[in-house]
Amino acid sequence: MPDGRNDERGPADLLITGATVLLHDAAGEIRFADDQRIVVHGDTITAIEASDGSTPAAVEVIDARGKLAMPGFINCHTHSPMVMFRGVAEDVPDDRWFNEFIWPMEVNLTEEDVEVATWLAVAEMIRSGVTTFADHYFDIDAIARVVDASGLRAVLGSTYFSTDGAAGIQQSLERALDHRGAAGGRITTALAPHATYTVSDEDLAATAAAAHEYGLLVHVHASESRTQTRHSLERLGYTPIEALRRAGLLDTQTLIAHGVGIVPEDLPALSAADRVGVGSAPKGYLKHGQDTTPIRLLAAAGVPVGLATDGAASNNTLDVWESMTYLTLVTKAVERDPTFMPARTALRHATTESAAALGLTGTIGRLAPGHQADLVLVDLRAPRLQPIHDLANTLVYSGRSDDIDTTIVAGRVLMRDKRVLTVDVGAIIDDLASRLARLTDRSHGTSIQSYDA
Ligand SMILES: [Zn+2]
């Protein structure tokens, strides 16, 4: 086991000393260890060990006494540029949200708009301790440029609909292959069919074939609500999950956004799938008056459920810590069971299950040697967090992303003392403000799609 004192790799690039560290044991259960130091070489954690009073040589040292080091938050499903539409479509049902607001406004987007909005999104994510985000949107060349320059990690997919014809899936595949491994390996990619109700069964099958051929993740909206599942049963005679199975998408690495409408009949197909995960964004479900992702069913099927925010046009924030708290509370309410989803389980969803949902187990989601140095420091001296009887309970029920003061991705400090280092936030806010009137114009009377699910 290498350590910070006499590592053949030489002095550490980054050394974090005196931290309490959130660790996972061999069974994946969460525990905390006090007064640890974390040794980072390049982008990788090389050791986590008890302090011995000395400070080994390192290029950069962070004194983390009084702080918790935990894996950075992973946003398993978002449309990051949609921060531009934050707050424009509230208190409406989902069909009106799409047909009267979002899809008519998305006609207006240019690639430059997407780039500017993504800068705002990454600033928000770095500020709230998100170190990886799985994005599903248009103009991902622009999104990839921002990921590269901002230092974040991302799983990028270029959205397509069957109304785009064969060109849709083709551009999604080309972009997935172009950007795979970019930004020093911080970008991985996915094929991104929009949803089971906007992409035909034939195109879903072609997507599964391409995913197999090129070893790509598939990121798709499916079974987003109970209503959608009911409509699918009425129109087609099978559920959205069954549509994925028939297409071959349960035999590949597939990330399902939402899964709120997953029903017990879906369980055999999901139990047989060993590389399928779900991203859950509970705040938006509550706003739209819906249920939430059925965590108990999915746990029984062995399907990892990661945390997500969806776009800020529905969730209002890209704050995954907030999603963790919502997931816990709404699941207890839906299950009518205060013992279900205890805090350590919520933290497991935020860490290892989120990594598994993206197919990135062994790379992110854990602080351990060999994993990427993607972590945040939480200031445990914040008044709202004291006193601490059980740190897991403190984090899930008292904590907020505001308590994070440092964000690190691939060993690089992106936020220090709550200051985002890689984004000129003021300039981005002003630039985006100058675009808003044009972006929200709906007088053209056209739309990118119509929602009927
Ligand atoms: Zn979505």
Residues whose N, C-alpha, C, O or C-beta is under 5 A from the ligand:
A	BS01	ZN	A257 D310
